[in-house]
C-alpha cells in the first residue's frame, strides 16, 4: 500500500512529526530524518481513511462529476 492511498494530509503531517521525534530520540542533535524514522512512524500511524470511506468517496465522485457536467452544459445563471 502506498501512503497516499488512504492517508489524509493531516495523517501525513502526523507521520512527518512523529518521524522527526524518532530521529531526535535516537540523537538529540540530529539534523536529518532518515527513511527508517519515516517507516517506523508510518507503521505506528494508521490511515484515517477506511476502505468504506474510500468506497463512499468513489461513489460521490461520480455523482459530483455528473452534476458538474450538467452545470457546464446549462449553467444556472443563464
C-alpha positions, 0 to 999 in steps of 0.5 A: 500500500502506498501512503497516499492511498488512504492517508489524509494530509493531516495523517501525513503531517502526523507521520512527518512529526512523529518521524522527526521525534524518532530521529531526535530520540535516537540523537538529540542533535540530529539534523536529518530524518532518515527513511527508517524514522519515516517507516517506523512512524508510518507503521505506528500511524494508521490511515484515517481513511477506511476502505468504506470511506474510500468506497463512499468517496468513489461513489460521490465522485461520480455523482459530483462529476455528473452534476458538474457536467450538467452545470457546464452544459446549462449553467444556472445563471443563464 
